């Protein structure tokens, strides 16, 4: 079975979207505790904090996305953004690299770690 690689920007956006839904779900669960105002308030605050955390993550990925290098994917020929040394296409999940020394090697997300950069030089 072939591993499926996904784009880092899309992974972070998916996490932020899930934070929104989890926050709303936590607040919704808090409604069932109307008889216990302390539990209801705690659930509402936790849900609100999850939604605020989602906003922070979306802001962070927006800033990070501006630093990403836009490239044309050789497989689907659509524009995508590469974040780090290795990444995947946003549209077709084709492994991409901006580092010439990694061309032809097996795709591994560990190439983005600082320890991998030192071992390559």
C-alpha positions as CSV (number, residue, x, y, z in Angstrom):
1,X,0.0,0.0,0.0
2,X,1.4,3.4,-1.0
3,X,1.6,6.1,1.6
4,X,-0.6,9.2,0.9
5,X,1.2,12.5,1.4
6,X,-0.7,15.7,2.0
7,X,0.2,19.3,1.8
8,X,1.4,20.9,5.1
9,X,-0.7,24.0,4.6
10,X,-3.9,21.9,4.1
11,X,-3.1,19.8,7.2
12,X,-2.9,22.9,9.4
13,X,-6.1,24.3,7.8
14,X,-7.9,21.1,8.5
15,X,-6.8,21.2,12.1
16,X,-8.1,24.8,12.4
17,X,-11.4,23.8,10.9
18,X,-11.7,20.9,13.3
19,X,-11.0,23.2,16.2
20,X,-14.1,25.3,15.1
21,X,-16.3,22.3,15.1
22,X,-15.0,20.9,18.3
23,X,-15.5,24.3,20.0
24,X,-19.1,24.5,18.8
25,X,-19.7,20.9,19.9
26,X,-18.3,21.6,23.4
27,X,-20.6,24.7,23.7
28,X,-23.6,22.6,22.5
29,X,-22.9,20.0,25.1
30,X,-22.8,22.8,27.7
31,X,-26.5,23.5,26.9
32,X,-27.5,20.1,28.3
33,X,-26.2,21.2,31.7
34,X,-28.6,24.1,32.3
35,X,-29.4,22.8,35.7
36,X,-25.7,23.1,36.6
37,X,-24.6,26.6,35.7
38,X,-20.9,26.1,36.7
39,X,-20.5,23.1,34.3
40,X,-22.4,25.0,31.6
41,X,-20.2,28.1,31.9
42,X,-17.1,26.0,31.9
43,X,-18.2,24.2,28.7
44,X,-19.1,27.6,27.1
45,X,-15.7,29.0,28.0
46,X,-13.8,25.9,26.7
47,X,-15.8,26.0,23.5
48,X,-15.1,29.7,23.0
49,X,-11.4,29.2,23.7
50,X,-11.3,26.4,21.0
51,X,-12.9,28.7,18.5
52,X,-10.4,31.5,19.4
53,X,-7.6,29.0,19.1
54,X,-8.8,28.2,15.6
55,X,-8.7,31.9,14.7
56,X,-5.1,32.0,15.9
57,X,-4.2,28.9,13.9
58,X,-5.8,30.4,10.8
59,X,-3.9,33.6,11.3
60,X,-0.7,31.7,11.7
61,X,-1.2,29.6,8.6
62,X,-2.1,32.7,6.6
63,X,1.3,34.3,7.6
64,X,3.1,31.0,6.9
65,X,1.4,30.7,3.5
66,X,2.8,34.1,2.4
67,X,6.3,32.7,2.9
68,X,5.7,29.5,0.9
69,X,7.2,29.2,-2.5
70,X,4.6,29.0,-5.3
71,X,5.4,26.4,-8.0
72,X,3.7,24.6,-10.8
73,X,3.1,20.9,-10.1
74,X,4.6,18.7,-12.8
75,X,1.7,16.2,-12.5
76,X,-1.5,18.3,-12.5
77,X,0.1,21.5,-13.8
78,X,-1.7,23.6,-11.2
79,X,-0.1,26.2,-9.0
80,X,0.7,25.1,-5.5
81,X,2.8,26.2,-2.6
82,X,5.8,24.4,-1.2
83,X,6.6,24.8,2.5
84,X,10.0,23.5,3.6
85,X,12.4,21.3,1.7
86,X,9.7,18.7,0.8
87,X,6.0,19.0,0.5
88,X,3.1,17.6,-1.5
89,X,0.9,19.3,-4.1
90,X,-2.3,20.8,-2.7
91,X,-4.3,19.4,-5.6
92,X,-2.9,15.9,-6.5
93,X,-0.7,15.1,-3.5
94,X,2.3,14.6,-5.7
95,X,5.6,14.8,-3.6
96,X,7.5,17.9,-4.4
97,X,10.9,19.3,-3.4
98,X,12.8,22.5,-3.9
99,X,16.1,21.0,-2.9
100,X,18.1,19.7,-5.9
101,X,20.0,17.2,-3.6
102,X,16.8,15.4,-2.8
103,X,15.6,14.9,-6.4
104,X,15.1,11.2,-7.2
105,X,15.2,10.2,-3.5
106,X,12.3,8.5,-1.7
107,X,9.9,11.1,-0.3
108,X,10.2,11.5,3.4
109,X,8.8,14.3,5.5
110,X,11.7,14.0,7.9
111,X,13.8,15.9,5.3
112,X,12.2,19.1,6.7
113,X,13.7,18.5,10.2
114,X,16.9,20.5,11.1
115,X,18.8,17.3,11.9
116,X,18.2,16.1,8.3
117,X,19.6,19.3,6.9
118,X,22.8,18.9,8.9
119,X,23.3,15.3,7.8
120,X,22.8,16.3,4.1
121,X,25.7,18.8,4.1
